[in-house]
């Protein structure tokens, strides 16, 4: 299992905070295949249909990583993971 975590241990911050749990960004797999989903934080910010930025349609990225310590194990991109944790 591939894991990505922050370099220094610190308490979880933001709305994904839980008590006594280790938050790691892990690749979500089902058997041999990676399962994709849209980053929940980007999806909340951009909306379902996306937002037009500088003349281009910007949507939430599809990612294969989830936070293992959060209650619902949401899909998260690296940028949002580091912002919320």
N, C-alpha and C positions, 0 to 999 in steps of 0.2 A: 504494500500500500504506500503510495506516494503522499508525503505530508509537507506542508509549507507552514511555518510558524514564524512569529516575530522573533527578532534576534535577542531581545531582552524580555524577561518575564515581567509582566505587569498586570494589574487588575483589569478586568473587562470593563469597558466604558460604553456609554450610549444605551440605546434601547434593547440591545441584545445581551444585557448583563444578566448573569445567573450566578448563584452562590455556589462555591466549592466545585466548580467544573473547569476543566482544561479546554480552552478554545483553540482548535487547530483547523487549518484549512486543508481538507483532504479531498482526493479525487473520488468521485462517486462512481462506483462500478457495480454492475450486476452481471456476475459471471466474467466473461472475457470482454464485454462491451462497456464502454463508458456511457453513463446516462447524462444527457444534457438538459439544462433548464435555464431560464432567464434569471439574471441577477435580481434578487428581490428589491434591493435598495435602489438600483438604477431604474427598475420597473416602477417603483413608487414615485420617483422623481420625474421620469419622462412620460409616464402614462401608457395606456394600452396601445394607442395608435402612434406613439412617438412624438417627437417635437422637432420642428424645423429649426436648425442651427446653421447659420451662414449659408442659407440656401439649400442645405441638404437635410434629409430626414434622418434623425438620430433615434435609434431604438436601444432598448436594453440589450446588452450582449448575451449570447448564449454561452454558458460556461459549464464545466464538468466538476467544479469544486464546490464543496459545501463546508459549513462550519460544524465541527463535530460536537462542540460544547453547547450550542444554542438549542432551545427546546424543540423546535420544529425542523432542525437541521436544514436551514435555508440555503439555496444556491447563492453563492457570492463570488464576485470577481475579486481579484487581488486588491485593487484600489479601494473598494468599498469595505473589504475585510479589515484593512489597516486603518481606515477612517473610523469604523465603528468599534473596533477592539483596541 
